[in-house]
Amino acid sequence: MTGRKRRGRISAGAAARFGVSCFFALLMFFPIYTTIIGGFKTNGQLLADPFGLPKPVIFDPLKAVLGRTGVFYIFLFNSAVIAALTILIVLVCSMAAGIALSKIQFKGNRTLFNYFIMGMLFPFTVAILPLYLQLRVLGLLGTRAGIILAEAAFNLPLSIFIFTGFFREVPRELQDACEIDGGGLLTFAARIIIPLSTPVISTVSIIILVQSWNQFLLPLLVLDDAKKFTLPLGIMQFQGQFATGWNMIMSFITLAILPTAVFYFSMQKYVVKGLTAGAIKG
Protein backbone atom coordinates (compact mmCIF):
# COMPACT_ATOMS: atom_id res chain seq x y z
CA MET A 1 0.00 0.00 0.00
CA THR A 2 2.83 2.33 0.85
CA GLY A 3 4.52 1.58 -2.46
CA ARG A 4 1.34 2.45 -4.36
CA LYS A 5 1.10 5.79 -2.54
CA ARG A 6 4.70 6.59 -3.37
CA ARG A 7 4.19 5.73 -7.02
CA GLY A 8 1.10 7.93 -7.02
CA ARG A 9 3.00 10.82 -5.50
CA ILE A 10 5.84 10.45 -7.98
CA SER A 11 3.41 10.37 -10.89
CA ALA A 12 1.62 13.47 -9.62
CA GLY A 13 4.94 15.30 -9.17
CA ALA A 14 6.10 14.29 -12.64
CA ALA A 15 2.81 15.48 -14.13
CA ALA A 16 3.12 18.80 -12.33
CA ARG A 17 6.68 19.32 -13.56
CA PHE A 18 5.62 18.39 -17.08
CA GLY A 19 2.75 20.87 -16.95
CA VAL A 20 4.97 23.68 -15.69
CA SER A 21 7.56 22.89 -18.38
CA CYS A 22 4.89 22.99 -21.09
CA PHE A 23 3.58 26.31 -19.78
CA PHE A 24 6.99 27.99 -19.91
CA ALA A 25 7.75 26.40 -23.29
CA LEU A 26 4.55 27.84 -24.76
CA LEU A 27 5.25 31.19 -23.09
CA MET A 28 8.68 31.40 -24.74
CA PHE A 29 7.44 30.12 -28.09
CA PHE A 30 4.52 32.57 -28.29
CA PRO A 31 6.53 35.55 -29.69
CA ILE A 32 8.05 33.26 -32.33
CA TYR A 33 4.60 31.95 -33.24
CA THR A 34 3.25 35.50 -33.55
CA THR A 35 6.16 36.54 -35.78
CA ILE A 36 5.88 33.52 -38.06
CA ILE A 37 2.13 33.73 -38.65
CA GLY A 38 2.35 37.54 -39.02
CA GLY A 39 4.54 37.08 -42.08
CA PHE A 40 1.73 35.29 -43.89
CA LYS A 41 -0.98 37.91 -43.34
CA THR A 42 -1.93 41.19 -44.89
CA ASN A 43 -1.42 44.28 -42.76
CA GLY A 44 -5.18 44.46 -42.28
CA GLN A 45 -5.35 40.89 -40.98
CA LEU A 46 -2.34 41.50 -38.73
CA LEU A 47 -3.88 44.57 -37.12
CA ALA A 48 -7.36 43.05 -36.80
CA ASP A 49 -6.25 39.67 -35.39
CA PRO A 50 -2.52 39.63 -34.54
CA PHE A 51 -2.58 36.23 -32.79
CA GLY A 52 -4.99 34.30 -34.98
CA LEU A 53 -4.05 32.04 -37.88
CA PRO A 54 -3.91 33.72 -41.29
CA LYS A 55 -7.13 33.40 -43.29
CA PRO A 56 -6.20 33.06 -46.08
CA VAL A 57 -2.45 32.46 -46.07
CA ILE A 58 -0.68 35.27 -47.97
CA PHE A 59 2.79 34.73 -49.51
CA ASP A 60 3.21 38.23 -50.89
CA PRO A 61 5.24 39.54 -47.90
CA LEU A 62 7.65 36.60 -48.19
CA LYS A 63 8.04 37.11 -51.93
CA ALA A 64 8.64 40.82 -51.40
CA VAL A 65 11.44 40.18 -48.91
CA LEU A 66 13.17 37.57 -51.08
CA GLY A 67 12.68 39.44 -54.32
CA ARG A 68 13.58 42.97 -53.29
CA THR A 69 16.88 43.53 -55.17
CA GLY A 70 18.42 40.52 -53.43
CA VAL A 71 19.25 42.56 -50.33
CA PHE A 72 18.21 39.75 -47.98
CA TYR A 73 20.73 37.41 -49.58
CA ILE A 74 23.51 39.95 -49.02
CA PHE A 75 22.71 40.15 -45.31
CA LEU A 76 22.42 36.36 -45.12
CA PHE A 77 25.81 35.90 -46.81
CA ASN A 78 27.51 38.37 -44.47
CA SER A 79 26.05 36.70 -41.36
CA ALA A 80 26.97 33.23 -42.62
CA VAL A 81 30.58 34.20 -43.40
CA ILE A 82 31.08 35.93 -40.05
CA ALA A 83 29.50 33.09 -38.09
CA ALA A 84 31.38 30.34 -39.95
CA LEU A 85 34.81 31.96 -39.57
CA THR A 86 34.12 32.81 -35.93
CA ILE A 87 33.20 29.20 -35.21
CA LEU A 88 36.30 27.94 -37.03
CA ILE A 89 38.68 30.25 -35.14
CA VAL A 90 37.12 29.54 -31.76
CA LEU A 91 37.06 25.76 -32.27
CA VAL A 92 40.71 25.58 -33.35
CA CYS A 93 42.00 27.87 -30.58
CA SER A 94 39.81 26.54 -27.76
CA MET A 95 40.48 22.89 -28.59
CA ALA A 96 44.22 23.53 -28.69
CA ALA A 97 44.04 25.36 -25.36
CA GLY A 98 41.82 22.68 -23.86
CA ILE A 99 44.22 19.89 -24.85
CA ALA A 100 47.20 21.80 -23.45
CA LEU A 101 45.47 22.65 -20.16
CA SER A 102 44.10 19.15 -19.61
CA LYS A 103 46.91 16.92 -20.87
CA ILE A 104 50.12 18.90 -20.25
CA GLN A 105 51.18 19.40 -16.66
CA PHE A 106 53.18 22.59 -16.18
CA LYS A 107 53.66 25.21 -13.53
CA GLY A 108 50.86 27.73 -13.58
CA ASN A 109 48.43 25.39 -15.37
CA ARG A 110 45.58 26.12 -12.98
CA THR A 111 46.36 29.84 -12.91
CA LEU A 112 46.25 30.04 -16.69
CA PHE A 113 42.96 28.13 -16.76
CA ASN A 114 41.45 30.52 -14.21
CA TYR A 115 42.72 33.46 -16.28
CA PHE A 116 40.75 32.22 -19.27
CA ILE A 117 37.67 31.61 -17.14
CA MET A 118 37.79 35.21 -15.88
CA GLY A 119 36.92 36.26 -19.42
CA MET A 120 33.44 34.80 -18.85
CA LEU A 121 32.88 37.41 -16.12
CA PHE A 122 33.74 40.35 -18.40
CA PRO A 123 30.58 41.90 -19.91
CA PHE A 124 30.72 42.73 -23.60
CA THR A 125 29.09 46.13 -23.12
CA VAL A 126 31.89 47.21 -20.76
CA ALA A 127 34.44 46.58 -23.50
CA ILE A 128 32.70 48.62 -26.19
CA LEU A 129 34.86 51.74 -25.95
CA PRO A 130 38.29 50.05 -25.61
CA LEU A 131 37.27 47.54 -28.29
CA TYR A 132 36.34 50.33 -30.69
CA LEU A 133 39.64 52.12 -30.05
CA GLN A 134 41.61 48.91 -30.55
CA LEU A 135 39.86 48.10 -33.81
CA ARG A 136 40.51 51.63 -35.04
CA VAL A 137 44.22 51.33 -34.23
CA LEU A 138 44.39 48.00 -36.09
CA GLY A 139 42.52 49.42 -39.09
CA LEU A 140 39.68 46.92 -38.73
CA LEU A 141 36.75 49.33 -38.53
CA GLY A 142 34.34 48.84 -41.40
CA THR A 143 35.55 45.26 -42.03
CA ARG A 144 34.11 41.82 -41.38
CA ALA A 145 37.46 40.79 -39.92
CA GLY A 146 36.98 43.23 -37.04
CA ILE A 147 33.67 41.57 -36.12
CA ILE A 148 35.04 38.04 -36.52
CA LEU A 149 38.10 38.62 -34.31
CA ALA A 150 36.08 40.42 -31.63
CA GLU A 151 33.38 37.74 -31.53
CA ALA A 152 36.01 35.01 -31.42
CA ALA A 153 37.77 36.69 -28.50
CA PHE A 154 34.58 36.96 -26.45
CA ASN A 155 33.55 33.35 -27.20
CA LEU A 156 36.90 31.81 -26.31
CA PRO A 157 36.57 31.74 -22.48
CA LEU A 158 33.39 29.65 -22.41
CA SER A 159 34.64 27.38 -25.20
CA ILE A 160 37.95 26.75 -23.42
CA PHE A 161 36.05 26.00 -20.22
CA ILE A 162 33.84 23.42 -21.95
CA PHE A 163 36.64 21.73 -23.93
CA THR A 164 39.04 21.60 -20.98
CA GLY A 165 36.41 19.97 -18.78
CA PHE A 166 35.64 17.39 -21.45
CA PHE A 167 39.26 16.57 -22.28
CA ARG A 168 40.06 16.02 -18.59
CA GLU A 169 37.59 13.13 -18.63
CA VAL A 170 39.42 11.31 -21.44
CA PRO A 171 41.23 8.42 -19.65
CA ARG A 172 44.97 8.76 -19.21
CA GLU A 173 45.30 5.12 -20.28
CA LEU A 174 44.35 6.05 -23.84
CA GLN A 175 47.18 8.57 -24.00
CA ASP A 176 49.62 6.03 -22.53
CA ALA A 177 48.57 3.46 -25.14
CA CYS A 178 49.09 6.02 -27.88
CA GLU A 179 52.56 6.85 -26.57
CA ILE A 180 53.50 3.15 -26.44
CA ASP A 181 52.57 2.90 -30.12
CA GLY A 182 54.93 5.81 -30.84
CA GLY A 183 52.39 8.59 -31.08
CA GLY A 184 52.84 11.98 -29.45
CA LEU A 185 50.32 14.45 -28.11
CA LEU A 186 49.34 15.67 -31.58
CA THR A 187 48.67 12.11 -32.76
CA PHE A 188 46.66 11.43 -29.60
CA ALA A 189 44.63 14.59 -30.18
CA ALA A 190 44.00 13.94 -33.87
CA ARG A 191 43.14 10.23 -33.63
CA ILE A 192 41.49 9.91 -30.24
CA ILE A 193 40.46 13.18 -28.60
CA ILE A 194 38.95 14.99 -31.57
CA PRO A 195 36.86 12.00 -32.79
CA LEU A 196 35.48 11.64 -29.25
CA SER A 197 34.63 15.35 -29.10
CA THR A 198 31.75 15.42 -31.60
CA PRO A 199 29.06 16.23 -28.97
CA VAL A 200 31.13 19.05 -27.45
CA ILE A 201 32.13 20.45 -30.85
CA SER A 202 28.47 20.52 -31.86
CA THR A 203 27.45 22.19 -28.59
CA VAL A 204 30.11 24.89 -28.80
CA SER A 205 29.31 25.49 -32.48
CA ILE A 206 25.62 26.02 -31.69
CA ILE A 207 26.41 28.42 -28.84
CA ILE A 208 28.75 30.49 -31.03
CA LEU A 209 26.38 30.43 -34.01
CA VAL A 210 23.45 31.73 -31.98
CA GLN A 211 25.53 34.49 -30.36
CA SER A 212 27.14 35.52 -33.65
CA TRP A 213 23.91 35.34 -35.67
CA ASN A 214 22.01 37.51 -33.19
CA GLN A 215 24.83 39.96 -32.50
CA PHE A 216 23.61 43.51 -33.08
CA LEU A 217 25.76 45.93 -31.10
CA LEU A 218 29.15 44.85 -32.45
CA PRO A 219 28.23 45.06 -36.17
CA LEU A 220 26.50 48.37 -35.48
CA LEU A 221 29.71 49.63 -33.89
CA VAL A 222 32.09 48.35 -36.58
CA LEU A 223 30.28 48.43 -39.92
CA ASP A 224 29.43 51.54 -41.90
CA ASP A 225 28.68 50.00 -45.31
CA ALA A 226 25.18 48.59 -45.87
CA LYS A 227 26.64 45.97 -48.24
CA LYS A 228 28.46 44.42 -45.25
CA PHE A 229 25.50 44.50 -42.86
CA THR A 230 24.50 41.32 -41.04
CA LEU A 231 20.90 40.18 -40.63
CA PRO A 232 20.19 42.05 -37.36
CA LEU A 233 21.35 45.30 -38.96
CA GLY A 234 19.43 44.34 -42.09
CA ILE A 235 16.25 44.00 -40.04
CA MET A 236 16.85 47.47 -38.60
CA GLN A 237 17.37 48.95 -42.08
CA PHE A 238 14.39 47.07 -43.51
CA GLN A 239 12.16 48.24 -40.68
CA GLY A 240 13.22 51.82 -41.30
CA GLN A 241 12.21 51.55 -44.96
CA PHE A 242 8.91 49.72 -44.33
CA ALA A 243 7.79 51.15 -41.00
CA THR A 244 4.14 50.36 -41.76
CA GLY A 245 4.71 47.03 -43.50
CA TRP A 246 4.72 44.87 -40.38
CA ASN A 247 3.87 41.72 -42.31
CA MET A 248 7.02 42.11 -44.45
CA ILE A 249 9.11 42.89 -41.36
CA MET A 250 7.85 39.70 -39.71
CA SER A 251 8.63 37.71 -42.86
CA PHE A 252 12.15 39.13 -42.81
CA ILE A 253 12.60 38.15 -39.15
CA THR A 254 11.24 34.65 -39.80
CA LEU A 255 13.69 34.10 -42.65
CA ALA A 256 16.52 35.47 -40.49
CA ILE A 257 15.98 33.00 -37.64
CA LEU A 258 15.33 30.01 -39.91
CA PRO A 259 19.00 29.01 -40.54
CA THR A 260 19.91 28.94 -36.84
CA ALA A 261 16.73 27.02 -36.02
CA VAL A 262 17.50 24.38 -38.67
CA PHE A 263 21.11 24.07 -37.49
CA TYR A 264 20.06 23.78 -33.86
CA PHE A 265 17.43 21.09 -34.41
CA SER A 266 19.80 19.10 -36.62
CA MET A 267 22.39 19.11 -33.81
CA GLN A 268 19.98 18.98 -30.88
CA LYS A 269 20.83 15.40 -29.90
CA TYR A 270 24.41 16.45 -29.15
CA VAL A 271 23.62 19.54 -27.06
CA VAL A 272 22.64 17.96 -23.74
CA LYS A 273 25.32 15.29 -24.04
CA GLY A 274 27.99 17.85 -24.86
CA LEU A 275 27.08 20.24 -22.05
CA THR A 276 26.90 17.38 -19.56
CA ALA A 277 30.27 15.96 -20.59
CA GLY A 278 32.03 19.32 -20.82
CA ALA A 279 30.61 22.10 -18.72
CA ILE A 280 29.29 20.13 -15.76
CA LYS A 281 32.38 17.93 -15.37
CA GLY A 282 34.61 20.94 -15.90
C-alpha positions in Angstrom: 0.0 0.0 0.0 2.8 2.3 0.9 4.5 1.6 -2.5 1.3 2.4 -4.4 1.1 5.8 -2.5 4.7 6.6 -3.4 4.2 5.7 -7.0 1.1 7.9 -7.0 3.0 10.8 -5.5 5.8 10.4 -8.0 3.4 10.4 -10.9 1.6 13.5 -9.6 4.9 15.3 -9.2 6.1 14.3 -12.6 2.8 15.5 -14.1 3.1 18.8 -12.3 6.7 19.3 -13.6 5.6 18.4 -17.1 2.7 20.9 -16.9 5.0 23.7 -15.7 7.6 22.9 -18.4 4.9 23.0 -21.1 3.6 26.3 -19.8 7.0 28.0 -19.9 7.8 26.4 -23.3 4.5 27.8 -24.8 5.3 31.2 -23.1 8.7 31.4 -24.7 7.4 30.1 -28.1 4.5 32.6 -28.3 6.5 35.5 -29.7 8.1 33.3 -32.3 4.6 32.0 -33.2 3.2 35.5 -33.5 6.2 36.5 -35.8 5.9 33.5 -38.1 2.1 33.7 -38.7 2.4 37.5 -39.0 4.5 37.1 -42.1 1.7 35.3 -43.9 -1.0 37.9 -43.3 -1.9 41.2 -44.9 -1.4 44.3 -42.8 -5.2 44.5 -42.3 -5.4 40.9 -41.0 -2.3 41.5 -38.7 -3.9 44.6 -37.1 -7.4 43.0 -36.8 -6.3 39.7 -35.4 -2.5 39.6 -34.5 -2.6 36.2 -32.8 -5.0 34.3 -35.0 -4.0 32.0 -37.9 -3.9 33.7 -41.3 -7.1 33.4 -43.3 -6.2 33.1 -46.1 -2.5 32.5 -46.1 -0.7 35.3 -48.0 2.8 34.7 -49.5 3.2 38.2 -50.9 5.2 39.5 -47.9 7.6 36.6 -48.2 8.0 37.1 -51.9 8.6 40.8 -51.4 11.4 40.2 -48.9 13.2 37.6 -51.1 12.7 39.4 -54.3 13.6 43.0 -53.3 16.9 43.5 -55.2 18.4 40.5 -53.4 19.3 42.6 -50.3 18.2 39.8 -48.0 20.7 37.4 -49.6 23.5 39.9 -49.0 22.7 40.2 -45.3 22.4 36.4 -45.1 25.8 35.9 -46.8 27.5 38.4 -44.5 26.0 36.7 -41.4 27.0 33.2 -42.6 30.6 34.2 -43.4 31.1 35.9 -40.1 29.5 33.1 -38.1 31.4 30.3 -39.9 34.8 32.0 -39.6 34.1 32.8 -35.9 33.2 29.2 -35.2 36.3 27.9 -37.0 38.7 30.2 -35.1 37.1 29.5 -31.8 37.1 25.8 -32.3 40.7 25.6 -33.3 42.0 27.9 -30.6 39.8 26.5 -27.8 40.5 22.9 -28.6 44.2 23.5 -28.7 44.0 25.4 -25.4 41.8 22.7 -23.9 44.2 19.9 -24.8 47.2 21.8 -23.4 45.5 22.7 -20.2 44.1 19.2 -19.6 46.9 16.9 -20.9 50.1 18.9 -20.2 51.2 19.4 -16.7 53.2 22.6 -16.2 53.7 25.2 -13.5 50.9 27.7 -13.6 48.4 25.4 -15.4 45.6 26.1 -13.0 46.4 29.8 -12.9 46.3 30.0 -16.7 43.0 28.1 -16.8 41.5 30.5 -14.2 42.7 33.5 -16.3 40.8 32.2 -19.3 37.7 31.6 -17.1 37.8 35.2 -15.9 36.9 36.3 -19.4 33.4 34.8 -18.8 32.9 37.4 -16.1 33.7 40.3 -18.4 30.6 41.9 -19.9 30.7 42.7 -23.6 29.1 46.1 -23.1 31.9 47.2 -20.8 34.4 46.6 -23.5 32.7 48.6 -26.2 34.9 51.7 -26.0 38.3 50.0 -25.6 37.3 47.5 -28.3 36.3 50.3 -30.7 39.6 52.1 -30.1 41.6 48.9 -30.5 39.9 48.1 -33.8 40.5 51.6 -35.0 44.2 51.3 -34.2 44.4 48.0 -36.1 42.5 49.4 -39.1 39.7 46.9 -38.7 36.8 49.3 -38.5 34.3 48.8 -41.4 35.5 45.3 -42.0 34.1 41.8 -41.4 37.5 40.8 -39.9 37.0 43.2 -37.0 33.7 41.6 -36.1 35.0 38.0 -36.5 38.1 38.6 -34.3 36.1 40.4 -31.6 33.4 37.7 -31.5 36.0 35.0 -31.4 37.8 36.7 -28.5 34.6 37.0 -26.4 33.5 33.3 -27.2 36.9 31.8 -26.3 36.6 31.7 -22.5 33.4 29.7 -22.4 34.6 27.4 -25.2 38.0 26.8 -23.4 36.1 26.0 -20.2 33.8 23.4 -22.0 36.6 21.7 -23.9 39.0 21.6 -21.0 36.4 20.0 -18.8 35.6 17.4 -21.5 39.3 16.6 -22.3 40.1 16.0 -18.6 37.6 13.1 -18.6 39.4 11.3 -21.4 41.2 8.4 -19.7 45.0 8.8 -19.2 45.3 5.1 -20.3 44.3 6.0 -23.8 47.2 8.6 -24.0 49.6 6.0 -22.5 48.6 3.5 -25.1 49.1 6.0 -27.9 52.6 6.9 -26.6 53.5 3.1 -26.4 52.6 2.9 -30.1 54.9 5.8 -30.8 52.4 8.6 -31.1 52.8 12.0 -29.5 50.3 14.4 -28.1 49.3 15.7 -31.6 48.7 12.1 -32.8 46.7 11.4 -29.6 44.6 14.6 -30.2 44.0 13.9 -33.9 43.1 10.2 -33.6 41.5 9.9 -30.2 40.5 13.2 -28.6 38.9 15.0 -31.6 36.9 12.0 -32.8 35.5 11.6 -29.3 34.6 15.3 -29.1 31.8 15.4 -31.6 29.1 16.2 -29.0 31.1 19.0 -27.4 32.1 20.4 -30.8 28.5 20.5 -31.9 27.5 22.2 -28.6 30.1 24.9 -28.8 29.3 25.5 -32.5 25.6 26.0 -31.7 26.4 28.4 -28.8 28.7 30.5 -31.0 26.4 30.4 -34.0 23.4 31.7 -32.0 25.5 34.5 -30.4 27.1 35.5 -33.6 23.9 35.3 -35.7 22.0 37.5 -33.2 24.8 40.0 -32.5 23.6 43.5 -33.1 25.8 45.9 -31.1 29.1 44.9 -32.4 28.2 45.1 -36.2 26.5 48.4 -35.5 29.7 49.6 -33.9 32.1 48.4 -36.6 30.3 48.4 -39.9 29.4 51.5 -41.9 28.7 50.0 -45.3 25.2 48.6 -45.9 26.6 46.0 -48.2 28.5 44.4 -45.2 25.5 44.5 -42.9 24.5 41.3 -41.0 20.9 40.2 -40.6 20.2 42.1 -37.4 21.4 45.3 -39.0 19.4 44.3 -42.1 16.3 44.0 -40.0 16.8 47.5 -38.6 17.4 48.9 -42.1 14.4 47.1 -43.5 12.2 48.2 -40.7 13.2 51.8 -41.3 12.2 51.5 -45.0 8.9 49.7 -44.3 7.8 51.2 -41.0 4.1 50.4 -41.8 4.7 47.0 -43.5 4.7 44.9 -40.4 3.9 41.7 -42.3 7.0 42.1 -44.4 9.1 42.9 -41.4 7.9 39.7 -39.7 8.6 37.7 -42.9 12.2 39.1 -42.8 12.6 38.2 -39.1 11.2 34.7 -39.8 13.7 34.1 -42.6 16.5 35.5 -40.5 16.0 33.0 -37.6 15.3 30.0 -39.9 19.0 29.0 -40.5 19.9 28.9 -36.8 16.7 27.0 -36.0 17.5 24.4 -38.7 21.1 24.1 -37.5 20.1 23.8 -33.9 17.4 21.1 -34.4 19.8 19.1 -36.6 22.4 19.1 -33.8 20.0 19.0 -30.9 20.8 15.4 -29.9 24.4 16.5 -29.1 23.6 19.5 -27.1 22.6 18.0 -23.7 25.3 15.3 -24.0 28.0 17.9 -24.9 27.1 20.2 -22.1 26.9 17.4 -19.6 30.3 16.0 -20.6 32.0 19.3 -20.8 30.6 22.1 -18.7 29.3 20.1 -15.8 32.4 17.9 -15.4 34.6 20.9 -15.9 
